[in-house]
Amino acid sequence: MTRLVDPVLLRTLAAVVRSRSFSRAAEQLGLGQSTVSQHVQRLEAQLGHRLVARDTHSVALTPEGETVLGFARTVLDAHERLERALAGGPVRGKVRFGASEDFVQSRLSDVLRDFREAYPSVDLELSVALTGFLNDALARGELDLVLGKRHVGETQGVLVRRDRLVWVGLPTALPERGEPVALASFPAPSITRAIALAALTQEGRAFRVTCTCASLSGLRAAALAGVGVMAQPRSLIPDGLQELAHPDLPRLADIEFVLSGPGLHREPSRALAHEILNADIWD
């Protein structure tokens, strides 16, 4: 594939799959949406297979697209490592990395393990907090790179992917008829808290915050005890909890995961950003 296909086209395909949208892939890559479409069409024409199934609501890979994506990740990773090798030896230094609680308690450990194996000479300084606090630390120059969340429509950071916020918990925590919704939530300025409270208020649903905790493990424990329901990205539902549907639980807005900070453009943080953007955990 390295002889047949321009890595730029493979990078575009990977971005479309990661963001599940041509427009969001264009934002992530700094390209026009028409250019992203042209890249995918050129790749499909060159390989002789339809790779992406498109409709008005979603973007999904065909079986051939799944196969190509696996090779694409290998090729892009090889190109990234070659660029670094030609730039002057192994990547060294320290990354001051901030991540929101959701990621640390779920998928991020896999990425950090792979990063450590690929870049053993890089030291990692990890900070875990709500996105708002991490962005404040970023503004003070205390962090190089932040993996956090933003509301749909905001523009700061590089888009990693979009996900649905859903209600999660145990069925026993669902409200009885006429009873307020019991909510377990991160404290302000949590984005998921703000979206959940706004949705309940807009629908006129009575609610009470029965548990507030800055730790996802603490909220999970509360939800497992039936203390209340939580708002959580669908891809990051904690073990033991399930997505819930109930007339008193309004639909929640989408949320976007983003990478931010000066480390996007300099080593060694750029290497970690590359690992996050191309990790299999976002499938």
Sequence and secondary structure as in RCSB ss.txt:
>XXXX:A:sequence
MTRLVDPVLLRTLAAVVRSRSFSRAAEQLGLGQSTVSQHVQRLEAQLGHRLVARDTHSVALTPEGETVLGFARTV
LDAHERLERALAGGPVRGKVRFGASEDFVQSRLSDVLRDFREAYPSVDLELSVALTGFLNDALARGELDLVLGKR
HVGETQGVLVRRDRLVWVGLPTALPERGEPVALASFPAPSITRAIALAALTQEGRAFRVTCTCASLSGLRAAALA
GVGVMAQPRSLIPDGLQELAHPDLPRLADIEFVLSGPGLHREPSRALAHEILNADIWD
>XXXX:A:secstr
 TTTS HHHHHHHHHHHHHTSHHHHHHHHT  HHHHHHHHHHHHHHHTS  EEE SS EEE HHHHHHHHHHHHH
HHHHHHHHHHHTTSS  EEEEEEE HHHHTTTHHHHHHHHHHH TTEEEEEEE  HHHHHHHHHTT  SEEEEEE
ETT   SEEEEEEEEEEEE GGGS  TT  EEEEE  TT HHHHHHHHHHHHTT  EEEEEE S HHHHHHHHHT
TS BEEEEGGG  TT EE   TTS    EEEEEEESGGGGSTTHHHHHHHHHT GGG 
